[in-house]
Amino acid sequence: MFMLLYGVNNTPTFSYETNRLTDETMSLFEEVKMLEDSYMSESVKEFRRIVEANDGIIDESTRDKTKEIFVKIDKRYGITDDEYYDFEPWMSDTP
């Protein structure tokens, strides 16, 4: 879900220059939002509401507010801190 909302270093969902969501991201979010009875769709809608309330800019305040989305996802799927830390090395650049 993090990659869907924020992208990755070489393909972020926002412009590094303006910190605004790209047009491509907004189009993708529009498509995702049409999914019915989808937790992913609800998470994307919540993310958009937070970013749009900040004039479409992703900054520390929006990042702090969107952390709750990930907490809700973890709770929904029963992901514990131990499981997160088992996954973390896979996400990092270290072997």
Jmol script that loads the backbone (N, CA, C; Angstrom):
load data "model"
ATOM      1  N   MET A   1       0.825  -1.183   0.000  1.00  0.00           N
ATOM      2  CA  MET A   1       0.000   0.000   0.000  1.00  0.00           C
ATOM      3  C   MET A   1       0.877   1.257   0.000  1.00  0.00           C
ATOM      4  N   PHE A   2       1.998   1.178   0.715  1.00  0.00           N
ATOM      5  CA  PHE A   2       2.890   2.337   0.743  1.00  0.00           C
ATOM      6  C   PHE A   2       3.341   2.703  -0.662  1.00  0.00           C
ATOM      7  N   MET A   3       3.702   1.702  -1.459  1.00  0.00           N
ATOM      8  CA  MET A   3       4.176   1.973  -2.823  1.00  0.00           C
ATOM      9  C   MET A   3       3.057   2.547  -3.688  1.00  0.00           C
ATOM     10  N   LEU A   4       1.834   2.110  -3.478  1.00  0.00           N
ATOM     11  CA  LEU A   4       0.709   2.656  -4.233  1.00  0.00           C
ATOM     12  C   LEU A   4       0.527   4.135  -3.914  1.00  0.00           C
ATOM     13  N   LEU A   5       0.621   4.484  -2.641  1.00  0.00           N
ATOM     14  CA  LEU A   5       0.372   5.868  -2.231  1.00  0.00           C
ATOM     15  C   LEU A   5       1.563   6.794  -2.458  1.00  0.00           C
ATOM     16  N   TYR A   6       2.773   6.309  -2.225  1.00  0.00           N
ATOM     17  CA  TYR A   6       3.953   7.170  -2.310  1.00  0.00           C
ATOM     18  C   TYR A   6       4.901   6.833  -3.463  1.00  0.00           C
ATOM     19  N   GLY A   7       4.775   5.641  -4.014  1.00  0.00           N
ATOM     20  CA  GLY A   7       5.704   5.224  -5.056  1.00  0.00           C
ATOM     21  C   GLY A   7       7.010   4.756  -4.451  1.00  0.00           C
ATOM     22  N   VAL A   8       8.051   4.722  -5.282  1.00  0.00           N
ATOM     23  CA  VAL A   8       9.405   4.372  -4.839  1.00  0.00           C
ATOM     24  C   VAL A   8      10.356   5.447  -5.344  1.00  0.00           C
ATOM     25  N   ASN A   9      11.620   5.367  -4.951  1.00  0.00           N
ATOM     26  CA  ASN A   9      12.569   6.443  -5.270  1.00  0.00           C
ATOM     27  C   ASN A   9      12.600   6.837  -6.741  1.00  0.00           C
ATOM     28  N   ASN A  10      12.632   5.864  -7.647  1.00  0.00           N
ATOM     29  CA  ASN A  10      12.753   6.226  -9.063  1.00  0.00           C
ATOM     30  C   ASN A  10      11.404   6.472  -9.734  1.00  0.00           C
ATOM     31  N   THR A  11      10.307   6.160  -9.061  1.00  0.00           N
ATOM     32  CA  THR A  11       8.967   6.424  -9.607  1.00  0.00           C
ATOM     33  C   THR A  11       8.014   6.850  -8.488  1.00  0.00           C
ATOM     34  N   PRO A  12       8.244   8.036  -7.933  1.00  0.00           N
ATOM     35  CA  PRO A  12       7.352   8.504  -6.867  1.00  0.00           C
ATOM     36  C   PRO A  12       5.977   8.875  -7.434  1.00  0.00           C
ATOM     37  N   THR A  13       4.996   8.932  -6.567  1.00  0.00           N
ATOM     38  CA  THR A  13       3.653   9.334  -6.988  1.00  0.00           C
ATOM     39  C   THR A  13       3.508  10.857  -6.998  1.00  0.00           C
ATOM     40  N   PHE A  14       4.552  11.529  -6.612  1.00  0.00           N
ATOM     41  CA  PHE A  14       4.526  12.992  -6.535  1.00  0.00           C
ATOM     42  C   PHE A  14       5.796  13.558  -7.153  1.00  0.00           C
ATOM     43  N   SER A  15       5.759  14.837  -7.460  1.00  0.00           N
ATOM     44  CA  SER A  15       6.920  15.521  -8.029  1.00  0.00           C
ATOM     45  C   SER A  15       7.882  15.889  -6.902  1.00  0.00           C
ATOM     46  N   TYR A  16       9.152  15.540  -7.068  1.00  0.00           N
ATOM     47  CA  TYR A  16      10.150  15.935  -6.077  1.00  0.00           C
ATOM     48  C   TYR A  16      10.319  17.457  -6.032  1.00  0.00           C
ATOM     49  N   GLU A  17      10.050  18.129  -7.135  1.00  0.00           N
ATOM     50  CA  GLU A  17      10.216  19.586  -7.187  1.00  0.00           C
ATOM     51  C   GLU A  17       9.087  20.322  -6.456  1.00  0.00           C
ATOM     52  N   THR A  18       7.851  19.853  -6.638  1.00  0.00           N
ATOM     53  CA  THR A  18       6.706  20.572  -6.069  1.00  0.00           C
ATOM     54  C   THR A  18       6.052  19.849  -4.893  1.00  0.00           C
ATOM     55  N   ASN A  19       6.383  18.586  -4.706  1.00  0.00           N
ATOM     56  CA  ASN A  19       5.759  17.730  -3.688  1.00  0.00           C
ATOM     57  C   ASN A  19       4.267  17.520  -3.928  1.00  0.00           C
ATOM     58  N   ARG A  20       3.816  17.761  -5.148  1.00  0.00           N
ATOM     59  CA  ARG A  20       2.411  17.536  -5.507  1.00  0.00           C
ATOM     60  C   ARG A  20       2.260  16.185  -6.195  1.00  0.00           C
ATOM     61  N   LEU A  21       1.095  15.548  -5.972  1.00  0.00           N
ATOM     62  CA  LEU A  21       0.801  14.300  -6.656  1.00  0.00           C
ATOM     63  C   LEU A  21       0.809  14.542  -8.160  1.00  0.00           C
ATOM     64  N   THR A  22       1.340  13.589  -8.915  1.00  0.00           N
ATOM     65  CA  THR A  22       1.394  13.737 -10.369  1.00  0.00           C
ATOM     66  C   THR A  22       0.010  13.497 -10.972  1.00  0.00           C
ATOM     67  N   ASP A  23      -0.166  13.957 -12.202  1.00  0.00           N
ATOM     68  CA  ASP A  23      -1.430  13.733 -12.913  1.00  0.00           C
ATOM     69  C   ASP A  23      -1.681  12.239 -13.100  1.00  0.00           C
ATOM     70  N   GLU A  24      -0.613  11.490 -13.369  1.00  0.00           N
ATOM     71  CA  GLU A  24      -0.753  10.045 -13.548  1.00  0.00           C
ATOM     72  C   GLU A  24      -1.256   9.384 -12.268  1.00  0.00           C
ATOM     73  N   THR A  25      -0.724   9.838 -11.143  1.00  0.00           N
ATOM     74  CA  THR A  25      -1.163   9.295  -9.851  1.00  0.00           C
ATOM     75  C   THR A  25      -2.621   9.623  -9.597  1.00  0.00           C
ATOM     76  N   MET A  26      -3.011  10.855  -9.882  1.00  0.00           N
ATOM     77  CA  MET A  26      -4.402  11.252  -9.668  1.00  0.00           C
ATOM     78  C   MET A  26      -5.331  10.410 -10.537  1.00  0.00           C
ATOM     79  N   SER A  27      -4.923  10.127 -11.778  1.00  0.00           N
ATOM     80  CA  SER A  27      -5.737   9.276 -12.661  1.00  0.00           C
ATOM     81  C   SER A  27      -5.857   7.865 -12.096  1.00  0.00           C
ATOM     82  N   LEU A  28      -4.747   7.323 -11.627  1.00  0.00           N
ATOM     83  CA  LEU A  28      -4.771   5.991 -11.026  1.00  0.00           C
ATOM     84  C   LEU A  28      -5.675   5.979  -9.791  1.00  0.00           C
ATOM     85  N   PHE A  29      -5.557   6.983  -8.950  1.00  0.00           N
ATOM     86  CA  PHE A  29      -6.388   7.053  -7.752  1.00  0.00           C
ATOM     87  C   PHE A  29      -7.869   7.148  -8.108  1.00  0.00           C
ATOM     88  N   GLU A  30      -8.182   7.839  -9.206  1.00  0.00           N
ATOM     89  CA  GLU A  30      -9.580   7.912  -9.658  1.00  0.00           C
ATOM     90  C   GLU A  30     -10.099   6.524 -10.025  1.00  0.00           C
ATOM     91  N   GLU A  31      -9.262   5.731 -10.692  1.00  0.00           N
ATOM     92  CA  GLU A  31      -9.666   4.374 -11.062  1.00  0.00           C
ATOM     93  C   GLU A  31      -9.832   3.497  -9.828  1.00  0.00           C
ATOM     94  N   VAL A  32      -8.889   3.578  -8.898  1.00  0.00           N
ATOM     95  CA  VAL A  32      -8.949   2.765  -7.681  1.00  0.00           C
ATOM     96  C   VAL A  32     -10.173   3.136  -6.860  1.00  0.00           C
ATOM     97  N   LYS A  33     -10.497   4.394  -6.843  1.00  0.00           N
ATOM     98  CA  LYS A  33     -11.610   4.874  -6.028  1.00  0.00           C
ATOM     99  C   LYS A  33     -12.947   4.297  -6.496  1.00  0.00           C
ATOM    100  N   MET A  34     -13.017   3.860  -7.734  1.00  0.00           N
ATOM    101  CA  MET A  34     -14.267   3.303  -8.257  1.00  0.00           C
ATOM    102  C   MET A  34     -14.475   1.845  -7.852  1.00  0.00           C
ATOM    103  N   LEU A  35     -13.461   1.212  -7.279  1.00  0.00           N
ATOM    104  CA  LEU A  35     -13.624  -0.170  -6.832  1.00  0.00           C
ATOM    105  C   LEU A  35     -14.616  -0.203  -5.676  1.00  0.00           C
ATOM    106  N   GLU A  36     -15.599  -1.058  -5.777  1.00  0.00           N
ATOM    107  CA  GLU A  36     -16.614  -1.133  -4.733  1.00  0.00           C
ATOM    108  C   GLU A  36     -16.196  -2.119  -3.654  1.00  0.00           C
ATOM    109  N   ASP A  37     -16.580  -1.815  -2.430  1.00  0.00           N
ATOM    110  CA  ASP A  37     -16.303  -2.693  -1.296  1.00  0.00           C
ATOM    111  C   ASP A  37     -14.838  -3.097  -1.231  1.00  0.00           C
ATOM    112  N   SER A  38     -13.960  -2.126  -1.426  1.00  0.00           N
ATOM    113  CA  SER A  38     -12.525  -2.396  -1.427  1.00  0.00           C
ATOM    114  C   SER A  38     -11.851  -1.588  -0.326  1.00  0.00           C
ATOM    115  N   TYR A  39     -11.127  -2.297   0.538  1.00  0.00           N
ATOM    116  CA  TYR A  39     -10.391  -1.593   1.590  1.00  0.00           C
ATOM    117  C   TYR A  39      -9.298  -0.720   0.980  1.00  0.00           C
ATOM    118  N   MET A  40      -8.697  -1.192  -0.111  1.00  0.00           N
ATOM    119  CA  MET A  40      -7.683  -0.399  -0.801  1.00  0.00           C
ATOM    120  C   MET A  40      -8.289   0.915  -1.289  1.00  0.00           C
ATOM    121  N   SER A  41      -9.475   0.847  -1.849  1.00  0.00           N
ATOM    122  CA  SER A  41     -10.142   2.047  -2.335  1.00  0.00           C
ATOM    123  C   SER A  41     -10.403   3.028  -1.196  1.00  0.00           C
ATOM    124  N   GLU A  42     -10.853   2.513  -0.074  1.00  0.00           N
ATOM    125  CA  GLU A  42     -11.103   3.382   1.084  1.00  0.00           C
ATOM    126  C   GLU A  42      -9.809   4.037   1.573  1.00  0.00           C
ATOM    127  N   SER A  43      -8.716   3.287   1.567  1.00  0.00           N
ATOM    128  CA  SER A  43      -7.425   3.834   1.990  1.00  0.00           C
ATOM    129  C   SER A  43      -6.941   4.915   1.034  1.00  0.00           C
ATOM    130  N   VAL A  44      -7.120   4.694  -0.269  1.00  0.00           N
ATOM    131  CA  VAL A  44      -6.729   5.699  -1.268  1.00  0.00           C
ATOM    132  C   VAL A  44      -7.574   6.960  -1.101  1.00  0.00           C
ATOM    133  N   LYS A  45      -8.864   6.809  -0.881  1.00  0.00           N
ATOM    134  CA  LYS A  45      -9.740   7.977  -0.678  1.00  0.00           C
ATOM    135  C   LYS A  45      -9.297   8.771   0.548  1.00  0.00           C
ATOM    136  N   GLU A  46      -8.980   8.060   1.625  1.00  0.00           N
ATOM    137  CA  GLU A  46      -8.530   8.740   2.840  1.00  0.00           C
ATOM    138  C   GLU A  46      -7.219   9.479   2.596  1.00  0.00           C
ATOM    139  N   PHE A  47      -6.289   8.842   1.896  1.00  0.00           N
ATOM    140  CA  PHE A  47      -5.014   9.463   1.552  1.00  0.00           C
ATOM    141  C   PHE A  47      -5.241  10.740   0.742  1.00  0.00           C
ATOM    142  N   ARG A  48      -6.100  10.638  -0.272  1.00  0.00           N
ATOM    143  CA  ARG A  48      -6.387  11.817  -1.114  1.00  0.00           C
ATOM    144  C   ARG A  48      -6.993  12.948  -0.302  1.00  0.00           C
ATOM    145  N   ARG A  49      -7.912  12.621   0.598  1.00  0.00           N
ATOM    146  CA  ARG A  49      -8.531  13.664   1.434  1.00  0.00           C
ATOM    147  C   ARG A  49      -7.471  14.401   2.245  1.00  0.00           C
ATOM    148  N   ILE A  50      -6.549  13.651   2.808  1.00  0.00           N
ATOM    149  CA  ILE A  50      -5.492  14.269   3.617  1.00  0.00           C
ATOM    150  C   ILE A  50      -4.609  15.162   2.761  1.00  0.00           C
ATOM    151  N   VAL A  51      -4.181  14.663   1.610  1.00  0.00           N
ATOM    152  CA  VAL A  51      -3.284  15.441   0.736  1.00  0.00           C
ATOM    153  C   VAL A  51      -4.015  16.650   0.151  1.00  0.00           C
ATOM    154  N   GLU A  52      -5.248  16.461  -0.299  1.00  0.00           N
ATOM    155  CA  GLU A  52      -5.996  17.577  -0.883  1.00  0.00           C
ATOM    156  C   GLU A  52      -6.279  18.664   0.145  1.00  0.00           C
ATOM    157  N   ALA A  53      -6.446  18.290   1.417  1.00  0.00           N
ATOM    158  CA  ALA A  53      -6.650  19.285   2.479  1.00  0.00           C
ATOM    159  C   ALA A  53      -5.391  20.113   2.710  1.00  0.00           C
ATOM    160  N   ASN A  54      -4.265  19.622   2.200  1.00  0.00           N
ATOM    161  CA  ASN A  54      -2.990  20.335   2.306  1.00  0.00           C
ATOM    162  C   ASN A  54      -2.598  20.930   0.956  1.00  0.00           C
ATOM    163  N   ASP A  55      -3.594  21.339   0.201  1.00  0.00           N
ATOM    164  CA  ASP A  55      -3.390  21.960  -1.113  1.00  0.00           C
ATOM    165  C   ASP A  55      -2.668  21.021  -2.083  1.00  0.00           C
ATOM    166  N   GLY A  56      -2.872  19.719  -1.914  1.00  0.00           N
ATOM    167  CA  GLY A  56      -2.281  18.746  -2.827  1.00  0.00           C
ATOM    168  C   GLY A  56      -0.805  18.491  -2.621  1.00  0.00           C
ATOM    169  N   ILE A  57      -0.265  18.993  -1.514  1.00  0.00           N
ATOM    170  CA  ILE A  57       1.174  18.877  -1.259  1.00  0.00           C
ATOM    171  C   ILE A  57       1.448  17.791  -0.221  1.00  0.00           C
ATOM    172  N   ILE A  58       2.437  16.960  -0.540  1.00  0.00           N
ATOM    173  CA  ILE A  58       2.892  15.946   0.408  1.00  0.00           C
ATOM    174  C   ILE A  58       4.084  16.522   1.154  1.00  0.00           C
ATOM    175  N   ASP A  59       3.923  16.675   2.452  1.00  0.00           N
ATOM    176  CA  ASP A  59       5.005  17.166   3.299  1.00  0.00           C
ATOM    177  C   ASP A  59       4.971  16.394   4.620  1.00  0.00           C
ATOM    178  N   GLU A  60       5.731  16.828   5.592  1.00  0.00           N
ATOM    179  CA  GLU A  60       5.793  16.097   6.863  1.00  0.00           C
ATOM    180  C   GLU A  60       4.430  16.017   7.541  1.00  0.00           C
ATOM    181  N   SER A  61       3.643  17.074   7.454  1.00  0.00           N
ATOM    182  CA  SER A  61       2.331  17.035   8.118  1.00  0.00           C
ATOM    183  C   SER A  61       1.413  16.002   7.468  1.00  0.00           C
ATOM    184  N   THR A  62       1.436  15.922   6.131  1.00  0.00           N
ATOM    185  CA  THR A  62       0.591  14.908   5.481  1.00  0.00           C
ATOM    186  C   THR A  62       1.147  13.512   5.735  1.00  0.00           C
ATOM    187  N   ARG A  63       2.456  13.368   5.764  1.00  0.00           N
ATOM    188  CA  ARG A  63       3.047  12.054   6.065  1.00  0.00           C
ATOM    189  C   ARG A  63       2.645  11.591   7.461  1.00  0.00           C
ATOM    190  N   ASP A  64       2.695  12.515   8.425  1.00  0.00           N
ATOM    191  CA  ASP A  64       2.293  12.159   9.789  1.00  0.00           C
ATOM    192  C   ASP A  64       0.827  11.730   9.839  1.00  0.00           C
ATOM    193  N   LYS A  65      -0.029  12.449   9.127  1.00  0.00           N
ATOM    194  CA  LYS A  65      -1.457  12.122   9.134  1.00  0.00           C
ATOM    195  C   LYS A  65      -1.746  10.814   8.403  1.00  0.00           C
ATOM    196  N   THR A  66      -0.991  10.531   7.357  1.00  0.00           N
ATOM    197  CA  THR A  66      -1.266   9.306   6.598  1.00  0.00           C
ATOM    198  C   THR A  66      -0.688   8.057   7.268  1.00  0.00           C
ATOM    199  N   LYS A  67       0.173   8.229   8.262  1.00  0.00           N
ATOM    200  CA  LYS A  67       0.686   7.066   8.990  1.00  0.00           C
ATOM    201  C   LYS A  67      -0.464   6.255   9.580  1.00  0.00           C
ATOM    202  N   GLU A  68      -1.523   6.920   9.970  1.00  0.00           N
ATOM    203  CA  GLU A  68      -2.672   6.230  10.559  1.00  0.00           C
ATOM    204  C   GLU A  68      -3.302   5.253   9.560  1.00  0.00           C
ATOM    205  N   ILE A  69      -3.233   5.560   8.280  1.00  0.00           N
ATOM    206  CA  ILE A  69      -3.748   4.636   7.261  1.00  0.00           C
ATOM    207  C   ILE A  69      -3.012   3.301   7.362  1.00  0.00           C
ATOM    208  N   PHE A  70      -1.703   3.361   7.517  1.00  0.00           N
ATOM    209  CA  PHE A  70      -0.902   2.143   7.589  1.00  0.00           C
ATOM    210  C   PHE A  70      -1.132   1.396   8.903  1.00  0.00           C
ATOM    211  N   VAL A  71      -1.365   2.139   9.968  1.00  0.00           N
ATOM    212  CA  VAL A  71      -1.686   1.506  11.250  1.00  0.00           C
ATOM    213  C   VAL A  71      -3.002   0.739  11.124  1.00  0.00           C
ATOM    214  N   LYS A  72      -3.990   1.342  10.469  1.00  0.00           N
ATOM    215  CA  LYS A  72      -5.284   0.676  10.272  1.00  0.00           C
ATOM    216  C   LYS A  72      -5.129  -0.587   9.422  1.00  0.00           C
ATOM    217  N   ILE A  73      -4.307  -0.508   8.394  1.00  0.00           N
ATOM    218  CA  ILE A  73      -4.074  -1.679   7.535  1.00  0.00           C
ATOM    219  C   ILE A  73      -3.423  -2.796   8.342  1.00  0.00           C
ATOM    220  N   ASP A  74      -2.409  -2.445   9.137  1.00  0.00           N
ATOM    221  CA  ASP A  74      -1.748  -3.449   9.968  1.00  0.00           C
ATOM    222  C   ASP A  74      -2.747  -4.120  10.907  1.00  0.00           C
ATOM    223  N   LYS A  75      -3.602  -3.311  11.536  1.00  0.00           N
ATOM    224  CA  LYS A  75      -4.598  -3.869  12.448  1.00  0.00           C
ATOM    225  C   LYS A  75      -5.583  -4.756  11.705  1.00  0.00           C
ATOM    226  N   ARG A  76      -6.034  -4.299  10.563  1.00  0.00           N
ATOM    227  CA  ARG A  76      -7.014  -5.069   9.785  1.00  0.00           C
ATOM    228  C   ARG A  76      -6.487  -6.450   9.415  1.00  0.00           C
ATOM    229  N   TYR A  77      -5.209  -6.502   9.034  1.00  0.00           N
ATOM    230  CA  TYR A  77      -4.635  -7.761   8.583  1.00  0.00           C
ATOM    231  C   TYR A  77      -3.802  -8.464   9.653  1.00  0.00           C
ATOM    232  N   GLY A  78      -3.817  -7.924  10.873  1.00  0.00           N
ATOM    233  CA  GLY A  78      -3.139  -8.591  11.979  1.00  0.00           C
ATOM    234  C   GLY A  78      -1.628  -8.600  11.876  1.00  0.00           C
ATOM    235  N   ILE A  79      -1.049  -7.574  11.284  1.00  0.00           N
ATOM    236  CA  ILE A  79       0.407  -7.500  11.146  1.00  0.00           C
ATOM    237  C   ILE A  79       0.977  -6.948  12.449  1.00  0.00           C
ATOM    238  N   THR A  80       1.927  -7.680  13.011  1.00  0.00           N
ATOM    239  CA  THR A  80       2.539  -7.278  14.271  1.00  0.00           C
ATOM    240  C   THR A  80       3.873  -6.591  14.015  1.00  0.00           C
ATOM    241  N   ASP A  81       4.416  -5.972  15.062  1.00  0.00           N
ATOM    242  CA  ASP A  81       5.729  -5.341  14.939  1.00  0.00           C
ATOM    243  C   ASP A  81       6.793  -6.367  14.574  1.00  0.00           C
ATOM    244  N   ASP A  82       6.708  -7.576  15.152  1.00  0.00           N
ATOM    245  CA  ASP A  82       7.685  -8.614  14.825  1.00  0.00           C
ATOM    246  C   ASP A  82       7.652  -8.940  13.336  1.00  0.00           C
ATOM    247  N   GLU A  83       6.467  -9.059  12.768  1.00  0.00           N
ATOM    248  CA  GLU A  83       6.358  -9.350  11.342  1.00  0.00           C
ATOM    249  C   GLU A  83       6.880  -8.196  10.503  1.00  0.00           C
ATOM    250  N   TYR A  84       6.635  -6.984  10.952  1.00  0.00           N
ATOM    251  CA  TYR A  84       7.145  -5.820  10.233  1.00  0.00           C
ATOM    252  C   TYR A  84       8.669  -5.852  10.196  1.00  0.00           C
ATOM    253  N   TYR A  85       9.280  -6.123  11.331  1.00  0.00           N
ATOM    254  CA  TYR A  85      10.744  -6.114  11.378  1.00  0.00           C
ATOM    255  C   TYR A  85      11.342  -7.298  10.626  1.00  0.00           C
ATOM    256  N   ASP A  86      10.587  -8.378  10.484  1.00  0.00           N
ATOM    257  CA  ASP A  86      11.042  -9.474   9.630  1.00  0.00           C
ATOM    258  C   ASP A  86      11.045  -9.046   8.160  1.00  0.00           C
ATOM    259  N   PHE A  87      10.117  -8.184   7.798  1.00  0.00           N
ATOM    260  CA  PHE A  87       9.964  -7.723   6.424  1.00  0.00           C
ATOM    261  C   PHE A  87      10.918  -6.583   6.092  1.00  0.00           C
ATOM    262  N   GLU A  88      11.254  -5.769   7.079  1.00  0.00           N
ATOM    263  CA  GLU A  88      12.051  -4.562   6.863  1.00  0.00           C
ATOM    264  C   GLU A  88      13.373  -4.797   6.146  1.00  0.00           C
ATOM    265  N   PRO A  89      14.170  -5.826   6.484  1.00  0.00           N
ATOM    266  CA  PRO A  89      15.440  -6.006   5.756  1.00  0.00           C
ATOM    267  C   PRO A  89      15.240  -6.204   4.259  1.00  0.00           C
ATOM    268  N   TRP A  90      14.132  -6.828   3.892  1.00  0.00           N
ATOM    269  CA  TRP A  90      13.836  -7.021   2.476  1.00  0.00           C
ATOM    270  C   TRP A  90      13.635  -5.687   1.768  1.00  0.00           C
ATOM    271  N   MET A  91      13.101  -4.691   2.496  1.00  0.00           N
ATOM    272  CA  MET A  91      12.817  -3.389   1.905  1.00  0.00           C
ATOM    273  C   MET A  91      14.046  -2.505   1.844  1.00  0.00           C
ATOM    274  N   SER A  92      15.073  -2.806   2.622  1.00  0.00           N
ATOM    275  CA  SER A  92      16.229  -1.924   2.683  1.00  0.00           C
ATOM    276  C   SER A  92      17.259  -2.289   1.610  1.00  0.00           C
ATOM    277  N   ASP A  93      18.259  -1.461   1.508  1.00  0.00           N
ATOM    278  CA  ASP A  93      19.332  -1.693   0.536  1.00  0.00           C
ATOM    279  C   ASP A  93      20.402  -2.626   1.088  1.00  0.00           C
ATOM    280  N   THR A  94      20.298  -2.996   2.355  1.00  0.00           N
ATOM    281  CA  THR A  94      21.324  -3.833   2.950  1.00  0.00           C
ATOM    282  C   THR A  94      21.014  -5.306   2.721  1.00  0.00           C
ATOM    283  N   PRO A  95      22.059  -6.122   2.571  1.00  0.00           N
ATOM    284  CA  PRO A  95      21.834  -7.562   2.347  1.00  0.00           C
ATOM    285  C   PRO A  95      21.346  -8.257   3.597  1.00  0.00           C
TER     286      PRO A  95
END
end "model"
wireframe off; spacefill off
backbone 0.3
color backbone group
